[in-house]
């Protein structure tokens, strides 16, 4: 406990390392000194002046915590211990110290720069909700609350990060989500000892059962309707302050073949598009590998007219077929990385220069062949039929290109068998990664690659555990 306002201010400023954005005010009220301390960069300074400083300065009552709390024109006013002062200041509170009082007064008038909810670039829809999450945790929790006007929505808070003290919220529906999964997630998060968390994906790495695996093991979404839909199926959502990405668990591979558009359109069209995504997935992974294996080892399988075309266009190429395709793949990846990081107007220009001028010039100069450019371009475009799996598909593309170029179709087939076997061994909090097809869960096939009507899906997914199977009576 401090006996003078000056001592309190000096000690608190010292604890904050006398940072340049620390602000303070002192004033005399009926022979008592009142001290206020805050971070200028974290509070609404206009509200501080009108709702706290001026009312306290103009008050004529006996100065105490109770009387000052009544004078302040804010709702978020509460008592605080001296040990909580620094923590609350860092969160955007104004701390008020009155000489002779045993406690402090804290007033929450935090104000952070934030964007308003808008449609995220990764999840555009033709029909359906367009609002997306922001970097503010309170806003994101409000967006989820709006989907569940029920006391069954449970929100559990915790902090992670020795320096960042990042607030994290675990959200689930009581009576639907499996409590064992919730406890396992909480247990893993409590064990995290890291200096700081700057995004949701930092947290995700600690929740994966196989953190060194190439494959994605945690679902993610930027829209509240998607997260709400997953929570209604029994999944648990993890929200991280400062990130517009919400993580969901358990996760199975089929989720990335689904899209929010599928649930706002015709079932027949949604089914067709899902099969298109399967074709895109296969093209992205094995198209370039099959092409190079046919050219090197199995050219007798290629139709004669096509073989003649390939021979005519590749006979002057100075590189081997494998080196040529590897070069084209690297060229496309470099162009993608450059266009992704440059400003939009420069990125568009770079794409045009790279795709049209370099590609056409490379073909005319005899460095690369038209069939090779077409195959690699098709494989690269197909990656983005499932954008959530783009990093994994890009790596697999290179792997199967090497298998096809070294072992032929035998390498492609062997690689596919190994890939399927490996995916079949991945488990996400009790959910088999390839469910509902391996193991086969007949009731879940209604929302698999073939999508049935909502009225036909009366049961929640049984591919992972939940407490209430019945969704529709």
N, C-alpha and C positions, 0 to 999 in steps of 0.2 A: 504493500500500500504506500502511495506517495502522499506527502503532506503539503506540497506546493505544486502549483500548475507549472512553474518553470522547470522543476525537477522532472515532472512527468513528461513534458515535451522534450526536454533534452535527452532523457533516457530512451524514449520511443524513437526519436529521430536517429539516435545512435544505433538502435537495433535495426533501423532501416538504412543504415550506412549513409545517412545524410544525403539521400538521393535528391536529385535536382527537382523532381516533381512532388516532393513532400511539401504540403502546405499546412499552415496552422493559423489560428486566430485566438486571441485572448481578449477578454472584456471583463469589466467590473459590474457586478449586479448585487446591490445591497451589501456592500462590503465583502463580498465573496468573489473570488476570481474563477472565471469559467474559461477552460481551454478546449479548443477544438483542433483536431489533427486529422488529415486525410491525404489522399493522393490526388493531385489536381488532374492527372491524366485518366483517372478512373471514375470520377463523379460528375454529376450534372451540376455545374457550378452555378447556373442560374437558379436551380431549385434550392441549392445550398443557401444562396443569398436570401431568397424570398421566403423559404419555408423553415429555415433553421436559424441563421445568423440574426436577421432582423427581428423575428419574434422573440428570441431570447434576449436580445439587446434592449428591446422596448418593454420587456416584462417588468412589472412593479411588485410581483409577489415575492414571498420568501423563497430563496433559491435552494432547491433540493432536487434530487433525481425525479421524484414524483411530480413536482410542480413544473419542472422543465419539460418532462415528457408530455404534459398536457398542453404546453405552449407550442411545441413543435408541430408544424402543419404537415406532417407526413404520417403514413400508416405504418410503415415498417420501423417502429421504434421499440427497442427492447433493452433490458439490462445486460451487461457483459462483465466478465471477470477481467482483472488486470492482465492475466496470462493470455487472454484472447485478443488483446488490443492489436497486436501486429498482424495476426491472421485475418482479422476483420478489415483492417485498413487495406490490406492487399487485395481484398475482394470487392472494394469499392464502398465500404462503409465510412461514415463520419463518426469518429469517436469523440465523445464529450466528457471532459473531466471537471468535476466540481470539487473544490477544496473542502475536505472534511467528510466526503462521502466514501463509503466502503466499496461501491461498485461504479462502473462506468455506464454511460449511455451510448448505444450504437444505433445509427440510423442508416438504413440501406437506401442510398440514392445513386447506385452504380449506373454508369452510362458507358456503353461500349460501342464502337463503330461496328455496325452489322448491316448485312443486306436483307432485304425483305424476301419472304418465300417466293420462289419462282420455279418454272419448269426446269428441271435439271437437264443438261445437255446429253447425259448418258441414257435417259429414259423418256424420250419423247413419245407421245401418244396421239393418235388421230381422234379417238374418243376416250372419255374417262377423265379422272382428276389430273390436273396439270401442276398442282402445287408440290413443291419439293422441300426437303429439309435445308436448314441453314447451318451456320457455324455456331449458333447459340443454343445451348442445351435447353434453356427454359422454353424457347420457341418450339423446339423439336418435341418436347414433352407435351406442350399444348396441342400440337398437331396430332399427336397420338391420342391424347385425351378426347379430342373431338370425334374420334372414331369409336370410342368406347365410353358411353355414358353409363358406366357400371362400376359398382364397388369391387368387382372381380379383377379389375386392372390393378396389378401390384407393381410398385416402383421401389427399387432398392438402391440406395446411394452408397458410393464408396469413393475414396481418393487414391490415386496412384501417381507416383513420381515424387522423389525426394525434394526436388526443386520446383517442378511445375505444379505439384499438388492438383493434378487434373481431376475434375469431378466426372465420375462415371455412373451411369444409371442402368440397372438391369430391369427390364420390363417383361412381364409375362401375365397370362390370364390364369388366375387361381381356379382350379377345378378342371383345367384343360392341360396346361403344361405339366410335365412330369417333374415333381419336386426333386428327384434324384439328379436330374440334369441341371436344375437350378443350383442345387448345392455343389455340384461338381464344378460348375462355372465360377461360383463364388469362391470356392476353395482355391482354384487356380489363380484367380485374380488377386486374392489376398496374399498369395505367395510371391507375387511380382515385386521385385525390388530393383527399380530402374531410376535413373536420375531425372528423367522427364518423358512425358507422353505428349506428342504434338499432333497425333492423328489417330483415328480408330484402328488403322492397320498396325500401329505399334502394339496395341492391345491384342489384336487378332493373332499375332505370332505366338503369344503365350497361351492361347486357347487351343491351338492345333495339337492333335495327337501325334502328328508326324511333322514337326517344324522344318525338317530338312527336305521334305518331299517337294517335287516339282508341282504337284497338283493342288489346286485350291480346295481348302477343307472348311471354309467358313463362308456362309452366304453374306451378301451385302446389298444394300438398296439405298436409294436417295429419295424415295417417295413414301409418304406415310401410308398410302393405300396398299402398297406392296408389303410393307412391314406389318400392317394390320392383318392382311390376308394370311401371312405366314404365322402370326401369333394365334389366329383363329384355328390354325391347323395344329397348334401345340408347340410351336417353336418359341425360343427365348430371344429377345432383342437386347443388344448392348449398345447404348448411346454414349458417346464420348464428347465432352464439351470441347468446342473448337473444331469439330469435324462434321460435315454434312452427310457422312457415310454412317449408316446404322448396320451393325453386324447382326446376323441371325444364326442360331444353332438349334438343333442339328442341321447339317447340310448334306444333300445328296446331289449327284451329278445332274439328274434330270431337271433340277431347278433352273439351270442355265440354258436349257433348251426351251423353257417356258418364258413368256413375256407378258407384261401387264396388258398389252393390246389383245392378247388371246382371250381375255375374260370380258372384253367389251365389244366383241364382234361375234360373227357366226361361228358355231362349233366346227362346221365343215371347212371353213376358210382357215380357222386356227389349226386344225389338223393338217391341212395342206402345207401351211407355213412351217409347222414343226418338222415335217418330213423334208422340206427344203433345207432346214437348218441341219438335219442329219446329213444330207448330201453335202452341204457346205462344210460340215465338220470333217467328213471323209476326204473331200477334195483338198482341204487345207492341210491335212496330215500326210496323205499318201500320194497325191497327184504328181508332185515333182519326183518322188521316189520311184513311182511306177514308170514314168516317162523315161528316166535315165536308165532304169533296169532294162526296159524294152530296147532302147537304143544300143546298149552295150552287150546284153546277153541274150535277148529274146527277140531280135529284130525279125525273125521269121514269123512271128505272131502278128506283126503289123501288116495291115492291108497293103497290097503292092503299090497302088497309086499314092498312098500316104507315105510309104517308104521312099518312093522316088522323089517326092516333094522334099522330104527331110534330107535326103542325100544331096539333092541339088542345092539346098540352102545352107548346108553345113560343111560341104567339102572344102571350102576356102577358109574355114574358121581355124585360126592358129592354135587354139586350145583344145584339149580333150573335152568330150561331152560333160564329164563330171566337173572339171574346172570351169567350163563355160556356165553351167547352171549355178554353181556356187557363186560365181562372179555376179550373175544377174540377181540372185537372191540377196547378196550383200548390197548391190546397187539399190534395189528396191527398199531395203531396210534403212540404208543411209538417207535416202530421199524422204522416207517416212519420218525418221527422227528429226531431220532438218525442218520439214514442214510443220511438225508438231510444236517445235520450240520457237520458231520465228514468229514475229507479228503476223496477223492474218493476211495483210496485203502482200507481205514479202513471201509468206508461206504459199499463197496461191501462185505467185510468179515462179517460185522455185519448183512447184509441182509441175507447172506447164513446161518450164525449161527442162527439168529432169525427164519427165515422161515422154514428151514429144521430141524435143531437140536431141537430147543425149541418146534416147532410145532409137530414134530414127537414124541418127548419125552413126551409132554403134552398129546397126544392121547394115547400113550402106558401106561402112568402112570394113565390113567383114570380120568384126570382132565378136559379135553375137549373132545368133540366128533367130529368125521370126518365130519358129515353133517353140524355141526355148523361152523367148520373151512372153509368148502367149500362155504357156503352161505355168510359168512362175507368177505372172500377173494374175491368172485365174486362181492359183493357190493363195496368193496374198490377199486378194479380194474376198475369197471364201472364208478367211479367218474372221472377218467382221460380220459374218452371219450370226456368230455367237461372241459378241464383243467382250463379255465377261470372262471368256476363256482365251482371249487373244494372246496374252504372254505365254501361256502353256502351249498353245497351238503353234506359235512361232518357233519355240524350241523343238517341239516334236517334228516340225517341218524339216528342220536341219538334220535331226537324227535320222529320219526316214530317207532323206536325200542321200545321206552317207551310207545307210544300209542298202539302198537300191543300187548305188554306184559301186559298192564293194561285193555284195552277195547276190544281187539280182532279186527276182521275185521271191526266192527262198528267204532272203533277208527281210523283205517286206512282210511276208506271212509270219515268219518267226517273231518279228518285232510286234506285230499286232497281237499274236498269242501272248507274248510276254506282257504287253501293255494291259490287255484285258485281265490277265491273271493278277497283275499288280493292283489294278483298280479294284478288283474283287476282294482284295485283302484289306482295303482301307475301311476303317470304321469311324464314324463321326457320332460320338456320344450315343452309341447303341444303334445307330442307323447305318445299314450297309450302303456303301458308296454307290453301287450300281442298282439299288432298289428303285422301282419295284420289279425289275427284270431279273436280277440275280441278287438275292433269291426272288422268285416270282411271287408277287403279292397281288392276287387277282383283283381285289377291290380297288387297289390304287391305279390299275391300268386305265381307269376311266379318265384320269388326268395325267396320262403318260405321253407317249408320242401321239396317241390318238386321244382327242379331247371330247368328252361327252358333255351333255347339257348340265347346268348347275343343279337342276332338279333331280338328275340321276345320281349325283354325288352326295348320297345321304350319310355316308360315313366319312369321318376324318381319316387322313392317311395312317395306315398301319405299318408303314415302312420304318417309322420311329415311334417310340413310346409316348403316349399321352393318356390322360386320365378320363377322358370323355370321348368315346368313339362316335357317338351319335351327333351329327351336325344338322340334319334335316329330318323332321318327322312327317 
